[in-house]
Amino acid sequence: MNDAFVVGPLVLPYALLLLLVAVGCTFLVGKRLAGKGGAEVERALWHTLLFGLLVARLAFVWEFQAVYRAAPLDILDIRDGGWTATAGFVGAWLYALGRRGQIPAMRRPLQYALLTGSVLWLVGNIAFAVRPGPGQEMPALGFASLEGRTVQLSEFKGRPAVVNLWATWCPPCVREMPVLQQAQSSNPTVNFVFVNQGEPADKVAAWLRARNLPLRNVLLDAHGQTGAAFKQRALPTTLFFNAQGELVSMRVGELSAATLTERLQALNP
């Protein structure tokens, strides 16, 4: 199972790829139908897209306002993937309908362009929703812990689990680690497991001490077996398992406190 399109160092989550395809087709149809007025329609589409993204972000921030209140500047960090797609979709259409009435010549190209993008986006999301579940279970892999004993991943079944694949040289891994450490302290009913990729125990332990990160369940995956088991090469990757050890979701990329809270709510409602 893989939730992202990977080509060399490029990693694109399928949800983002779907959005890019829908947006690209929207602009293509709009420009073709508008003819000489293509520039005006393209400008209107850009404004519509930006308004929709702003609404999607603000709706997500509102939903998790308690988390963002503790770190207001995180609202500006859109790398965390915190968006409410439905709100953005509705907001974009309301904005476009308002613009459509201002310039009659734009009505038809703007309407058909948005319909094209909307249908592609909706069909893609329906396909994602009805596809078979992840279907993978926590792999039967054993790794050395920082304490020197061998730990099987299967030992963490019985409670929901968050398995983070990370490395000390990975900037987004470094940025999200305090968020994960705080979540581990605040969610005793969830197993948080930190599977370091390819680094020696002394380096990992020294790195954690230097940053005052008292993590539990730090394991050493010397050969990248966990990433291979889930066909993931990108770091950080965070895997979310239910209490039965079944993979229910995956996040490729950095987590913020808000996006991690969203995933934990879905994992352990």
C-alpha positions as CSV (number, residue, x, y, z in Angstrom):
1,M,0.0,0.0,0.0
2,N,1.3,3.5,-0.9
3,D,-0.5,6.8,-0.4
4,A,2.0,8.8,-2.4
5,F,3.4,8.9,-5.9
6,V,7.2,8.5,-5.6
7,V,9.7,9.2,-8.4
8,G,13.3,9.5,-7.1
9,P,13.4,12.2,-4.4
10,L,9.9,13.5,-5.4
11,V,7.1,12.4,-3.1
12,L,3.5,13.6,-4.0
13,P,0.6,12.3,-1.9
14,Y,-2.2,11.1,-4.1
15,A,-4.7,13.6,-2.6
16,L,-2.4,16.4,-3.6
17,L,-1.8,14.9,-7.1
18,L,-5.5,14.6,-7.6
19,L,-6.0,18.3,-6.7
20,L,-3.2,19.4,-9.1
21,V,-4.7,17.4,-11.9
22,A,-8.2,18.8,-11.3
23,V,-6.8,22.4,-11.1
24,G,-4.8,21.9,-14.3
25,C,-7.8,20.6,-16.2
26,T,-9.9,23.5,-14.8
27,F,-7.5,26.1,-16.2
28,L,-7.2,24.3,-19.5
29,V,-10.9,24.1,-20.1
30,G,-11.4,27.7,-19.0
31,K,-8.7,29.1,-21.4
32,R,-9.9,27.1,-24.4
33,L,-13.6,28.1,-24.0
34,A,-12.8,31.8,-23.3
35,G,-10.8,32.3,-26.5
36,K,-9.6,35.9,-26.6
37,G,-10.9,36.4,-23.0
38,G,-8.7,33.6,-21.7
39,A,-6.6,36.0,-19.6
40,E,-9.6,37.3,-17.8
41,V,-11.0,33.8,-17.1
42,E,-7.6,32.6,-16.0
43,R,-7.3,35.5,-13.5
44,A,-10.8,34.7,-12.2
45,L,-9.8,31.1,-11.8
46,W,-6.6,32.0,-9.9
47,H,-8.7,34.1,-7.5
48,T,-11.2,31.3,-7.1
49,L,-8.5,28.8,-6.3
50,L,-6.8,31.1,-3.8
51,F,-10.1,31.9,-2.1
52,G,-11.0,28.2,-1.9
53,L,-7.6,27.4,-0.3
54,L,-7.9,30.2,2.2
55,V,-11.3,29.0,3.2
56,A,-10.1,25.4,3.5
57,R,-7.2,26.4,5.7
58,L,-9.3,28.7,7.9
59,A,-11.9,26.1,8.4
60,F,-9.3,23.6,9.6
61,V,-7.8,26.2,11.9
62,W,-11.2,26.9,13.3
63,E,-11.9,23.3,14.0
64,F,-8.6,22.9,15.8
65,Q,-8.4,26.4,17.2
66,A,-7.5,25.2,20.7
67,V,-4.3,23.6,19.3
68,Y,-3.4,26.6,17.2
69,R,-4.0,29.0,20.1
70,A,-0.9,27.5,21.8
71,A,1.2,28.2,18.7
72,P,-0.5,30.8,16.5
73,L,2.4,31.0,14.0
74,D,1.7,27.4,13.0
75,I,-1.4,28.7,11.2
76,L,1.0,30.0,8.5
77,D,2.8,26.7,8.1
78,I,0.8,25.0,5.4
79,R,3.3,22.2,5.1
80,D,1.4,20.3,7.8
81,G,-1.4,19.5,5.4
82,G,-4.1,21.0,7.5
83,W,-7.1,21.7,5.2
84,T,-10.8,21.1,5.3
85,A,-11.5,20.2,1.7
86,T,-15.3,20.4,1.7
87,A,-15.2,24.0,3.1
88,G,-12.7,25.0,0.5
89,F,-14.8,23.5,-2.3
90,V,-17.9,25.3,-1.2
91,G,-16.1,28.5,-0.7
92,A,-14.5,28.4,-4.2
93,W,-17.9,27.8,-5.8
94,L,-19.6,30.7,-3.9
95,Y,-16.8,33.0,-4.9
96,A,-16.9,31.9,-8.6
97,L,-20.7,32.4,-8.7
98,G,-20.2,35.9,-7.5
99,R,-17.6,36.6,-10.1
100,R,-19.6,35.0,-12.8
101,G,-22.3,37.7,-12.6
102,Q,-19.8,40.6,-12.9
103,I,-18.7,39.8,-16.5
104,P,-21.3,38.1,-18.7
105,A,-18.7,36.9,-21.2
106,M,-17.0,34.9,-18.5
107,R,-20.1,33.0,-17.4
108,R,-19.9,30.0,-19.7
109,P,-16.1,29.3,-19.7
110,L,-15.9,29.9,-15.9
111,Q,-18.9,27.6,-15.2
112,Y,-17.7,24.8,-17.5
113,A,-14.1,25.1,-16.2
114,L,-15.2,24.8,-12.6
115,L,-17.6,21.9,-13.4
116,T,-14.7,20.0,-15.1
117,G,-12.4,20.4,-12.1
118,S,-15.1,19.7,-9.6
119,V,-16.2,16.5,-11.3
120,L,-12.6,15.2,-11.5
121,W,-12.0,16.1,-7.9
122,L,-15.2,14.5,-6.6
123,V,-14.8,11.3,-8.7
124,G,-11.2,11.0,-7.5
125,N,-12.2,11.4,-3.9
126,I,-15.0,8.9,-4.3
127,A,-12.5,6.4,-5.8
128,F,-10.2,7.0,-2.8
129,A,-13.2,6.5,-0.4
130,V,-14.4,3.2,-1.9
131,R,-11.1,1.6,-2.6
132,P,-10.2,-1.4,-0.4
133,G,-8.8,-0.4,3.0
134,P,-5.1,-0.4,3.6
135,G,-5.2,-4.1,4.3
136,Q,-1.8,-4.2,5.9
137,E,-1.1,-5.3,9.4
138,M,1.8,-4.3,11.6
139,P,4.7,-6.3,10.1
140,A,6.4,-9.1,12.0
141,L,9.7,-7.2,12.3
142,G,12.0,-7.0,15.3
143,F,14.5,-4.2,16.0
144,A,17.0,-3.3,18.7
145,S,15.8,-0.6,21.1
146,L,18.1,2.1,22.6
147,E,18.2,0.0,25.7
148,G,19.7,-2.9,23.8
149,R,16.9,-5.4,23.8
150,T,15.0,-6.7,20.7
151,V,11.5,-5.4,20.3
152,Q,8.9,-6.9,18.0
153,L,6.5,-4.4,16.4
154,S,3.7,-6.9,17.0
155,E,4.2,-6.2,20.8
156,F,2.4,-2.9,20.3
157,K,-0.9,-4.5,19.2
158,G,-3.8,-4.2,21.7
159,R,-3.9,-0.4,21.7
160,P,-3.9,2.1,18.8
161,A,-0.4,2.8,17.6
162,V,1.5,5.6,15.9
163,V,4.7,4.4,14.2
164,N,7.0,7.2,13.0
165,L,9.8,6.6,10.5
166,W,12.5,9.2,11.0
167,A,16.1,10.2,11.0
168,T,18.2,12.9,12.7
169,W,19.4,14.3,9.3
170,C,15.8,14.9,8.1
171,P,14.7,18.5,8.7
172,P,10.9,17.9,8.8
173,C,11.5,14.9,11.1
174,V,13.4,17.2,13.5
175,R,10.7,19.8,13.4
176,E,7.8,17.4,14.1
177,M,9.6,15.4,16.9
178,P,8.6,17.7,19.8
179,V,5.0,17.5,18.6
180,L,5.2,13.7,18.7
181,Q,6.9,13.7,22.0
182,Q,4.2,15.9,23.6
183,A,1.5,13.6,22.0
184,Q,3.2,10.6,23.5
185,S,3.0,12.2,27.0
186,S,-0.6,13.3,26.5
187,N,-2.0,10.1,25.0
188,P,-1.2,7.2,27.4
189,T,-3.7,4.9,25.6
190,V,-1.8,5.1,22.3
191,N,1.5,3.4,21.6
192,F,3.9,5.8,20.0
193,V,6.9,4.0,18.3
194,F,9.8,5.9,16.8
195,V,11.6,3.7,14.2
196,N,14.9,5.4,13.3
197,Q,16.1,4.7,9.8
198,G,19.7,3.5,9.4
199,E,21.5,5.3,12.2
200,P,23.6,3.9,15.0
201,A,22.3,3.8,18.6
202,D,24.9,6.1,20.0
203,K,24.2,8.8,17.5
204,V,20.4,8.6,18.0
205,A,20.7,8.6,21.8
206,A,23.1,11.6,21.8
207,W,20.7,13.5,19.4
208,L,17.7,12.9,21.7
209,R,19.7,13.9,24.8
210,A,20.9,17.1,23.2
211,R,17.3,18.1,22.4
212,N,15.9,16.9,25.7
213,L,13.4,14.6,24.1
214,P,12.6,11.7,26.5
215,L,11.0,9.4,23.9
216,R,9.8,5.9,24.7
217,N,9.9,3.1,22.2
218,V,12.8,4.2,20.1
219,L,13.8,1.4,17.8
220,L,16.7,1.1,15.3
221,D,15.8,0.0,11.8
222,A,19.3,-0.4,10.4
223,H,18.3,-1.5,6.9
224,G,15.0,0.4,6.3
225,Q,12.8,-2.7,6.6
226,T,9.8,-0.8,7.8
227,G,9.8,1.6,4.9
228,A,10.2,-1.3,2.5
229,A,7.3,-3.2,4.1
230,F,5.0,-0.2,3.4
231,K,6.7,0.8,0.1
232,Q,7.8,4.2,1.6
233,R,11.1,5.8,1.1
234,A,10.1,9.4,2.1
235,L,10.9,10.7,5.6
236,P,9.1,11.4,7.8
237,T,6.4,8.9,7.3
238,T,3.9,8.2,10.1
239,L,1.7,5.1,10.2
240,F,-1.5,4.9,12.2
241,F,-2.7,1.4,13.4
242,N,-5.8,0.5,15.2
243,A,-5.8,-1.7,18.3
244,Q,-5.9,-4.8,16.1
245,G,-2.7,-3.8,14.5
246,E,-4.3,-2.9,11.1
247,L,-3.0,0.1,9.2
248,V,-5.8,2.7,9.0
249,S,-4.0,5.7,7.6
250,M,-0.6,7.0,6.6
251,R,0.9,10.5,6.6
252,V,3.9,11.2,4.3
253,G,5.4,14.5,5.5
254,E,5.6,16.7,8.5
255,L,2.9,16.6,11.2
256,S,1.8,19.7,13.2
257,A,0.1,19.5,16.6
258,A,-3.3,20.1,14.8
259,T,-2.8,17.5,12.0
260,L,-1.6,14.9,14.5
261,T,-4.7,15.7,16.7
262,E,-6.9,15.2,13.7
263,R,-5.4,11.8,12.9
264,L,-5.5,10.7,16.6
265,Q,-9.2,11.6,16.8
266,A,-9.9,9.4,13.7
267,L,-7.7,6.6,15.1
268,N,-9.2,6.6,18.6
269,P,-12.6,8.3,18.5
